[in-house]
Each structure stands twice: as C-alpha cells, then as structure tokens.
Amino acid sequence: MAWLPPPARPPRRRRQPGRPGQHRPGRRPRVPPRTWLRKQAGHPLDPTDKTTHGELISWLDRQRCLDGQGLLDAARVSELDALGTIWSKHAGAWERGYAYAAAFHHQHGHLAIPATKKSDGYAVGAWMRRQRKAAGLTAGQAAKLDVPDEL
C-alpha cells in the first residue's frame, strides 16, 4: 500500500488586531451588565462562592490579570473602579475577615475570638488566629486589629 499524505487542514481563523481585553470595533465588549453584577454578589465585584458565581469570578480574575500586565484599557479600568472592583484578591479576603472580626468585637466587646468560632459559615476564629501570628500585616491592618482585648 502506498503512503498517502494527511488530509489538508482548514485554514486557521486570524485574530482581529488589538490587545486582549481591548474593545474591538464591531464587537460588544465582554463586560457583564452592572445590574447583573450587583445582583450576583453582595459586593459588586468581590464574589466568593464559586458554585454560584463561577463565571463572574473567572471573568474578574481575567480582568485583574490583564490589569496587572498593563493590557486593560483605561476606560475599562475606570468603569470597573466605578463598580467598586477590589483589584487585589488578598486585600479583599483580609477585609472580609476583618468585617467578621469587627462584628464579633461589636457584639462581645473584645477580640479574644475562640479559634473554632464560625460566623455565617466563615471561620472568623481561625482568621483571627492567623492574623495574630502574621508578620506581614501592613501598618493599617495592624492598627485596625490593635483594639484593647479583654483576655
């Protein structure tokens, strides 16, 4: 049997010129509507539940990545800022933990949170334990946590 060349592949589609994340003429930008964003999460752009908000979390991670690389349009950045985007995932997580700790302090009058304490499913006791051991807290974070404890 004679050797046969492989069948020819269809030509590849060429990408439209432009950088990733940049609006191209004739295409609708891939920005979820503001009302949808606000309905989907408690904070407009800081969702945490991947089962409910998986698509939104992926989209927001992509925007953060593009912004970190300097590839996100200034118009998109200003629109996301207007929505209240938290650009650092770590800062958002810290603020969320602090909000639970502040609620505990408001209710009990101290920050001596038991390590096993959970509030609305959030392990606020474990978070506080990590903060006590953390060496990399910023001055602002340390000041927020520097409340006289009743131990």
Secondary structure, 3 states (H helix, E strand, C coil): CCCCCCCCCCCCCCCCCCCCCCCCCCCCCCCCCHHHHHHHCCCCCCCCCHHHHHHHHHHHHHHHHHHHCCCCCHHHHHHHHHCCCCCCHHHHHHHHHHHHHHHHHHHHCCCCCCCCCCECCECHHHHHHHHHHCCCCCHHHHHHHCCCCCC
